[in-house]
Amino acid sequence: MPRGTIKNRDRAKQINDFSGLKYGTITPTDLDGLIEYHNQAYIILEIKYNNSKMPEGQRIALERLTKDLFKTGKPTICIVAEHTIDDPNLDVDVANAKVRKYKCNDKKWKEDCNGTVKDHIDNFLSWAIPKPGLAEFLKKR
């Protein structure tokens, strides 16, 4: 089975109930994806359906997580993308999801983005990880 493929679809359909973990007005948020890239960089992914809004608490948490991970000395990007798959029985191709906005390191959110999640990750890695031949390697994938 290829890496990244859902191994147990029945378990993936289970919903985590965080309602018992309320601290004042704070409850847990979820992340849709996290890549720790060879101990050199972090990539955080959040995927939304169509034009659905990101809750304010989730936005704050993702901003702070991105900034805090960058403080460790590793380049970090948080990508918020969207998909338009209406049928809940169909898989979302995250690599080809349209990027809505992203935050890199301690910079402000960049909105009105073009490109896919894969485009943005490949671009980020090409400048964040200074290795001979990395840009060429990414182009071939």
VEXDREN-2710 file (C-alpha; in Angstrom, 1 decimal):
% VEXDREN-2710
k/r/px/py/pz
1/MET/0.0/0.0/0.0
2/PRO/1.5/3.4/-1.0
3/ARG/2.5/5.7/1.8
4/GLY/-0.2/8.3/2.6
5/THR/-3.0/6.0/1.7
6/ILE/-5.7/5.5/4.3
7/LYS/-5.1/2.0/5.8
8/ASN/-8.3/1.6/7.7
9/ARG/-11.2/3.4/6.2
10/ASP/-13.7/2.3/8.9
11/ARG/-11.5/3.8/11.7
12/ALA/-10.9/7.0/9.6
13/LYS/-14.7/7.6/9.6
14/GLN/-14.8/7.7/13.4
15/ILE/-15.2/11.2/14.9
16/ASN/-13.2/12.3/17.9
17/ASP/-15.4/14.0/20.5
18/PHE/-13.5/16.7/22.2
19/SER/-16.4/18.1/24.2
20/GLY/-15.1/16.9/27.5
21/LEU/-11.8/18.8/27.0
22/LYS/-13.1/22.4/27.5
23/TYR/-10.8/24.9/29.3
24/GLY/-12.7/28.1/29.7
25/THR/-13.6/28.9/26.1
26/ILE/-10.8/26.7/24.6
27/THR/-11.4/23.3/23.1
28/PRO/-9.0/21.2/21.0
29/THR/-8.6/21.9/17.3
30/ASP/-7.5/19.4/14.7
31/LEU/-4.9/19.5/12.0
32/ASP/-5.4/17.7/8.7
33/GLY/-1.8/17.1/8.0
34/LEU/1.7/17.6/9.4
35/ILE/5.0/16.9/7.7
36/GLU/8.2/16.9/9.7
37/TYR/10.7/17.0/6.9
38/HIS/14.0/15.2/7.7
39/ASN/14.5/17.2/11.0
40/GLN/14.9/20.4/8.8
41/ALA/11.4/21.9/8.3
42/TYR/7.7/21.6/9.3
43/ILE/4.7/21.7/7.0
44/ILE/1.2/22.1/8.6
45/LEU/-1.9/21.4/6.5
46/GLU/-5.5/22.5/7.1
47/ILE/-8.1/21.6/4.5
48/LYS/-11.5/23.2/4.4
49/TYR/-14.6/22.4/2.3
50/ASN/-15.3/25.0/-0.3
51/ASN/-15.8/28.5/1.3
52/SER/-16.2/27.3/4.9
53/LYS/-14.6/29.6/7.4
54/MET/-11.8/28.7/9.7
55/PRO/-12.8/29.1/13.4
56/GLU/-11.0/32.0/15.1
57/GLY/-9.5/29.7/17.7
58/GLN/-8.1/27.4/15.1
59/ARG/-6.6/30.3/13.2
60/ILE/-4.9/31.6/16.3
61/ALA/-3.6/28.1/17.2
62/LEU/-2.2/27.5/13.7
63/GLU/-0.5/31.0/13.7
64/ARG/1.1/30.4/17.1
65/LEU/2.1/26.8/16.2
66/THR/3.8/28.0/13.0
67/LYS/5.6/30.8/14.7
68/ASP/6.7/28.6/17.7
69/LEU/8.0/25.8/15.4
70/PHE/10.0/28.4/13.5
71/LYS/11.5/29.5/16.7
72/THR/13.1/26.1/17.0
73/GLY/15.3/27.1/14.0
74/LYS/13.4/25.2/11.4
75/PRO/11.5/26.8/8.5
76/THR/7.8/26.3/8.9
77/ILE/4.8/26.8/6.7
78/CYS/1.1/26.5/7.4
79/ILE/-1.1/26.0/4.4
80/VAL/-4.9/26.4/4.4
81/ALA/-6.4/24.9/1.3
82/GLU/-9.9/24.1/0.1
83/HIS/-11.7/21.4/-1.9
84/THR/-15.1/21.2/-3.5
85/ILE/-15.9/17.5/-3.2
86/ASP/-19.6/17.3/-2.2
87/ASP/-19.9/13.6/-1.8
88/PRO/-18.6/12.5/1.6
89/ASN/-17.8/9.1/0.2
90/LEU/-15.2/10.4/-2.2
91/ASP/-11.6/11.1/-1.2
92/VAL/-10.2/14.6/-1.3
93/ASP/-7.0/14.8/-3.3
94/VAL/-5.1/17.1/-0.9
95/ALA/-2.1/17.4/-3.2
96/ASN/-4.3/19.1/-5.8
97/ALA/-6.4/21.2/-3.4
98/LYS/-6.4/24.9/-4.1
99/VAL/-4.4/26.9/-1.6
100/ARG/-6.5/29.6/0.1
101/LYS/-3.7/31.2/2.2
102/TYR/-0.5/30.3/3.9
103/LYS/1.7/31.5/6.7
104/CYS/5.5/31.0/6.6
105/ASN/7.7/31.3/9.6
106/ASP/6.8/34.4/11.6
107/LYS/5.4/36.3/8.6
108/LYS/1.7/37.4/8.2
109/TRP/-0.8/35.2/6.3
110/LYS/-0.5/35.5/2.5
111/GLU/-3.9/35.4/0.9
112/ASP/-5.2/35.3/-2.7
113/CYS/-2.8/32.5/-3.6
114/ASN/-2.5/30.5/-6.8
115/GLY/-1.5/26.9/-7.0
116/THR/-2.1/23.6/-5.3
117/VAL/-0.9/22.3/-2.0
118/LYS/1.8/20.3/-3.7
119/ASP/3.0/23.4/-5.6
120/HIS/3.3/25.3/-2.4
121/ILE/5.1/22.6/-0.5
122/ASP/7.5/22.0/-3.4
123/ASN/8.3/25.7/-3.6
124/PHE/8.7/26.0/0.2
125/LEU/11.1/23.0/0.3
126/SER/13.1/24.4/-2.7
127/TRP/14.1/27.5/-0.8
128/ALA/13.8/26.4/2.9
129/ILE/16.1/23.3/2.5
130/PRO/19.3/24.5/0.8
131/LYS/20.5/21.3/-0.7
132/PRO/22.3/20.8/-4.0
133/GLY/19.8/19.3/-6.5
134/LEU/16.7/19.6/-4.3
135/ALA/14.9/21.9/-6.8
136/GLU/15.6/19.5/-9.7
137/PHE/14.5/16.5/-7.6
138/LEU/11.2/18.2/-6.8
139/LYS/10.5/19.1/-10.4
140/LYS/10.9/15.4/-11.4
141/ARG/8.3/14.2/-8.9
END
